[in-house]
Amino acid sequence: FQLTASGCLPCNCSAGGSSTLDCDSTGQCPCKANVVGRSCDACAVGTFNMKESNNAGCQSCFCYGHSDSCAVAPGYVVTQITSSFVDGFDGWTVVDANGIDVTATVASYRKGKQAVRVQVGDDEVFFQAPAKFLGDLRRAYGYALQIELSFAASVEEGRLIGDGDVVLRSGRDGSRIGAQYNQRPSRNVDAYEVVLGEGGQWTSATGDETPSVVAFLESVDALWIRASYPELGGRTVLLSSVDLRLSREGTSGSSADNVEACDCPP
């Protein structure tokens, strides 16, 4: 910006806080929703932990509504929960849209592919996660649920109208929220992810106002991954890997940045 005899001045937009790296004629960078500053290099009041992968730039302080001042809590490292289906179903089952177990009629284990295979007609069914992926998932907030699945039949790119590709059910009241993958389901894609965070990706299954995702994660008693795409031509689906990162207390390993330390009022 601002052409001078020696050329234009650099914008110096923060990659984590700017929606693009191009500034206007005054040098102001285009800040993401939760970011402020000429270079978009500071979190707005009530937010913390700026990341390039966060569409809002910074994560909102939760603090149970008691404070709008927080920072990344020290003393946490990243760990991971994984299902790779090396020796069978690994506790996964298949349920219909009402949560009824239909594993025996639609699912089988494919040892050669190390995957769980579901084959259905026009029914809506879901892979249901075992207990190790459930409970209090607040320490997974901000991280992505990573899924590897493939289609054994031609799949037209598109979207289903329904709960979503991934569904969480609350252990408190049975309500559900759903999210769609970062990519549209396709035979040419085998790796998908859904971020457990705010930003509009998660919606209420009832059409009500989307709840706070971090509050919802406090008690999750079901995690479903869509296992049928009949409207898209995908009636045979293979699930080969599910990974969920979360934080735990410790000092050995990669530092976790998704746990907040709140400055509580007196």
Order of alpha helices (4+ residues) and beta strands (2+ residues): beta-beta-beta-beta-beta-beta-beta-alpha-beta-beta-beta-beta-beta-beta-beta-beta-alpha-beta-beta-beta
